């Protein structure tokens, strides 16, 4: 879109915050399942989250081949497979309690902490990070 022509109220209306990123419901170390693409149905662990790009890096998902040259006498050249970020709309969280893919919502505890709660089993999802 023509971002330079949009005023801030229209950008807010479109659902984006100041940084241009949507709210993120997935954290590092979560287990997720792919919803679409060539790896549809596969599960993996989230290695990194990129909120500004609305993308996540998932372990052993969306692998691309990268051709590298030999660098010095120690680094070996060749074809390396590495993960490439996936759009966050193409993954869904797998609840660690019920082991089903589920949507989440935020709940504020009496201690003041905001936690994620599974919509299927109503259990608090604790992140390991």
BELBEL-V195609 format. One record per helix or strand of 3 or more residues. SS is the DSSP state (a for helix, b for strand). FROM is the first residue (numbers start at 1). LEN is the number of residues. Records with the same first field share a line. If there is no record, write none. Layout:
SS->FROM-LEN ; FROM-LEN
//
This chain:
a->3-3 ; 8-6 ; 51-3 ; 88-3
b->31-4 ; 43-8 ; 55-4 ; 63-6 ; 78-6 ; 91-4 ; 104-5 ; 114-5
//
